[in-house]
């Protein structure tokens, strides 16, 4: 179930990045034209039968976001209460998680912009999730 959630969030991130960067190579790298098992949840969340409105992420993007979340889980208790949380996490992620597949898949022009966008999006989404779970535990 966690992987389905990661795939759903990865699709959202892919869509956001592709709005900012309109590049066929980036689209090929971030999305999947075929139905992957990890994207089954996205398929069932689709609210239109005729038109696809949700984005199916590539397998590599789902793997990267999953690795990113693992690093975040390990770091969040250490840095959640400090200043510049987003910058600290983004720096640690860029040094830990492999984003080389983006550049090697054919888009070296937008590589850094895509990496920064993924890092920013996952960090912001996860921070909200982390804070919500902490509030629910306290409350």
C-alpha positions in Angstrom: 0.0 0.0 0.0 2.8 2.4 0.8 4.3 1.9 -2.7 0.9 2.9 -4.2 0.9 6.1 -2.2 4.5 6.8 -3.3 3.5 6.2 -6.9 0.5 8.5 -6.6 2.7 11.3 -5.1 5.4 10.6 -7.7 2.8 11.1 -10.5 1.8 14.5 -8.9 5.5 15.5 -8.8 6.0 14.5 -12.4 3.0 16.5 -13.5 4.2 19.6 -11.6 7.7 19.3 -13.1 6.4 18.8 -16.6 4.3 22.0 -16.3 7.5 23.9 -15.6 9.7 22.1 -18.1 8.1 21.2 -21.4 10.5 18.7 -22.8 9.8 15.4 -24.5 12.9 13.8 -23.0 11.9 14.9 -19.5 8.4 13.5 -20.1 9.8 10.2 -21.2 12.1 10.1 -18.2 9.4 11.1 -15.6 6.3 9.3 -16.8 5.3 5.9 -18.0 3.2 5.3 -21.1 2.3 1.8 -20.0 0.4 0.6 -17.0 2.9 -0.5 -14.3 1.8 -2.5 -11.3 2.9 0.4 -9.0 0.5 2.7 -10.9 -2.6 0.5 -10.3 -3.8 2.8 -7.6 -3.6 5.8 -9.9 -5.6 3.9 -12.5 -8.4 3.3 -10.0 -8.3 6.9 -8.7 -8.9 8.2 -12.3 -12.3 9.9 -12.3 -12.8 9.9 -16.0 -13.1 6.8 -18.1 -12.3 8.5 -21.4 -9.6 11.0 -20.6 -6.5 10.4 -18.4 -6.2 13.3 -16.0 -3.7 11.7 -13.5 0.0 11.2 -14.3 1.6 7.8 -14.2 5.2 8.1 -13.1 8.1 6.1 -14.4 9.4 3.3 -12.3 12.7 5.1 -11.8 10.8 8.2 -10.4 8.9 6.0 -8.0 12.1 4.3 -6.8 13.8 7.7 -6.4 10.9 9.2 -4.4 10.8 6.1 -2.3 14.5 6.3 -1.5 14.1 10.0 -0.8 11.3 9.2 1.7 13.5 6.6 3.4 16.2 9.2 4.0 13.6 11.7 5.2 12.3 9.2 7.7 15.8 8.8 9.1 16.5 12.6 9.2 13.3 14.2 10.2 13.5 13.7 13.9 17.0 15.3 13.9 16.2 18.4 11.9 12.4 19.0 12.2 12.9 21.5 15.0 15.9 23.4 13.5 16.1 26.3 11.1 16.3 25.8 7.4 14.9 22.4 7.5 14.1 22.2 3.8 17.6 23.3 2.8 19.2 20.7 5.1 17.0 17.9 3.9 17.4 18.8 0.2 21.2 18.9 0.6 21.3 15.6 2.3 19.0 14.0 -0.3 21.0 15.3 -3.2 24.1 13.7 -1.7 22.4 10.4 -0.9 19.8 9.6 -3.5 20.9 8.8 -7.1 19.4 11.2 -9.6 21.8 10.3 -12.4 19.2 8.4 -14.2 17.5 11.7 -15.2 20.6 13.0 -16.9 21.5 9.6 -18.5 18.0 9.2 -19.9 18.6 11.9 -22.3 17.9 15.2 -20.6 21.0 16.9 -19.5 19.6 20.3 -20.2 16.9 20.2 -17.5 18.6 17.7 -15.2 19.3 20.1 -12.3 16.0 21.8 -12.6 14.2 18.5 -12.4 16.3 17.3 -9.4 15.7 20.6 -7.5 12.0 20.3 -8.3 11.7 16.7 -7.0 13.7 17.6 -3.9 11.6 20.6 -3.2 8.2 18.8 -3.8 9.0 15.7 -1.8 10.4 17.7 1.1 7.4 19.9 1.3 4.8 17.1 1.0 6.7 15.0 3.5 7.0 17.8 6.1 3.3 18.2 6.1 2.8 14.5 6.5 5.4 14.3 9.3 3.8 17.2 11.2 0.3 15.8 10.8 1.4 12.4 12.1 3.1 14.0 15.1 0.0 16.1 15.9 -2.2 13.0 15.7 0.1 11.1 18.1 0.0 14.0 20.6 -3.7 14.7 20.3 
